[in-house]
Amino acid sequence: MGEFFKKAFEDMKKSARAQHEVDKANFAAVKAESKAQWEEAKAMGDPQKRKAMMQEERDKQIEEAKKRTAEAQARIDAVKGNEE
């Protein structure tokens, strides 16, 4: 009976250590995300950085729209190619 409890407590100890590692990793991730949000908010106060960030976002949206247009055109061409 004593060995059972000894093994059970040892397993709990290992489990607690593993969970602590998970908690530390999650805490570090949240801390980094928080700092990133702070830096982004701080950058939005600088007009030049804000303009650059917004232009970058617009450029991404334009590229995505062009990609979707090309895919749609390919589908149209495929359908028209099958009709002829």
C-alpha positions in Angstrom: 0.0 0.0 0.0 2.9 2.4 0.8 4.4 1.9 -2.7 1.0 2.8 -4.3 0.9 6.1 -2.5 4.6 6.8 -3.1 4.1 6.2 -6.9 0.8 8.2 -6.9 2.5 11.2 -5.2 5.5 11.0 -7.6 3.1 11.0 -10.6 1.3 14.1 -9.1 4.7 15.8 -8.6 5.7 15.2 -12.3 2.3 16.3 -13.5 2.5 19.5 -11.4 6.0 20.3 -12.9 4.7 19.7 -16.4 1.7 22.0 -15.8 4.0 24.6 -14.4 6.1 24.5 -17.6 2.9 25.0 -19.6 1.8 27.9 -17.4 5.2 29.5 -17.8 5.1 29.2 -21.6 1.5 30.6 -21.7 2.5 33.5 -19.5 5.5 34.3 -21.7 3.2 34.3 -24.8 0.6 36.6 -23.2 3.3 38.9 -22.0 4.9 39.1 -25.5 1.5 39.7 -27.1 0.7 42.4 -24.7 4.0 44.1 -25.4 3.4 43.8 -29.1 0.0 45.5 -28.7 1.5 48.2 -26.6 4.2 48.9 -29.3 1.6 48.9 -32.0 -0.6 51.4 -30.1 2.5 53.5 -29.4 3.4 53.5 -33.1 -0.1 54.6 -34.1 0.7 57.9 -32.3 3.5 58.6 -34.8 1.8 59.8 -38.0 4.5 58.5 -40.3 4.5 55.0 -38.8 0.7 55.0 -38.8 0.6 56.0 -42.5 3.2 53.3 -43.3 1.2 50.6 -41.4 -2.0 51.6 -43.1 -0.4 51.6 -46.5 1.0 48.2 -45.9 -2.5 46.9 -44.9 -4.0 48.4 -48.1 -1.3 46.8 -50.2 -2.1 43.4 -48.6 -5.7 43.9 -49.4 -5.0 44.9 -53.0 -2.8 41.8 -53.5 -5.5 39.6 -52.0 -8.2 41.1 -54.3 -5.9 40.6 -57.3 -5.4 37.0 -56.4 -9.1 36.4 -56.0 -9.8 38.1 -59.3 -7.2 35.9 -61.1 -8.7 32.7 -59.5 -12.2 33.8 -60.6 -11.0 34.5 -64.1 -9.3 31.0 -64.2 -12.7 29.5 -63.2 -14.5 31.5 -65.9 -11.9 30.4 -68.5 -12.3 26.8 -67.4 -16.1 26.9 -67.7 -15.9 28.6 -71.1 -13.3 26.1 -72.3 -15.6 23.2 -71.4 -18.6 24.8 -73.3 -16.8 25.1 -76.6 
